[in-house]
Amino acid sequence: MKFLKKLACATAVAMSFTGTASAVEILTDWRFNPNGGGFAAAQEIQEYLDINGNSFIQLTPTGGGSFTFVEHAVFNIVQADSNGQLFPVNYPGGNITAMFQGNGSGTLGTGSANGSFTFSGGTIRIFQNPTNSQYGTTAGIYGANLGNEIATFDVLAGGGGEVDASGSPIANGQVSVFARADAGDLDPGYFFRGDGRDLSMESILSFAFTNANPVSDDGLTTNLVSEVACQYAGFTSAGCTAGTYSNAPGQYFFIANSGQFKLAEVPEPGSLALFGIALLGAGVVSRKRARKA
């Protein structure tokens, strides 16, 4: 079944809750040029850009099993649609990375029941490094913010996922983020509609679905801790090297993320609730599809 048919099913479910006839149109067969060289040489994107990275999360209890949180994350984007056409190889100078900062609130899981969290705001910043891929190094912040900043998205209220009793996303749990870029927030030459129109002149929505898994202490590197936790997140407690730092579930910890970054039309104002519910349903469908693969 095609993705749009699956999305239509999710949208139909959403409509039963919202009572609105409006729907959000997902962008398919759009174009992305990782080195900013324009539409003619851009790669066709069927659905999504692949994203992989790590997040450092800090929780603050607010009583009664509730909490607020701040998340700082770095991502590498090397291909689209899992097609193996790596940007740095097929598009020299197309080394794409991203930085994410989000905040929100949630409730802890109890017993066998999972808790949940949701975002209230934040930013997604996407970069193109025209020289060498330095992701994972100490250049800049984990090498994720080097070169040209080609897109900035504001995180919308909503999204989120399920958490366990310590506030950590459940193993292989899905986290969703919805965001928006207004006209001028995307640099020209990178993002296009299939007919060649440059999306830098428009407002556009984005959404990401990532599978989240806790990273154990022995899976951490010195660079990841010092760059993402200490430098980016401003973390100062309990040491800032992999040798002295340890995750403290319920307080602060790292998770690994891998997933998809997609674009969508900006709906009418009354359809924003539908957007969130429909895309959440689409994300569930995508996760089920990935598990069958």
Secondary structure, DSSP 4 states (H G I P E B T S, - for coil): --HHHHHHHHHHHHHHHH-----PPBP-SEEE-TT---STTPEEESS-EEEEEEEEEEEEEEETTEEEEEEEEEEEE--BTT-S--HHHHSTT-EEEEEEEEEEEEE--BTTB-EEEEEEEEEEEEEEESS---TTSSSTTTT-S-SEEEEEEEEPSEEEEEE-TTSPBPTTEEEEEEEEE-TTSB-TTTEE-TTS-BGGGS-EEEEEEEEEEE--GGG--HHHIIIIIIIIS---SS-SSTTT---BTTTEEEEEEEEEEEEEPPPPGGGHHHHHHHHHHHHHHHHHHHHH-
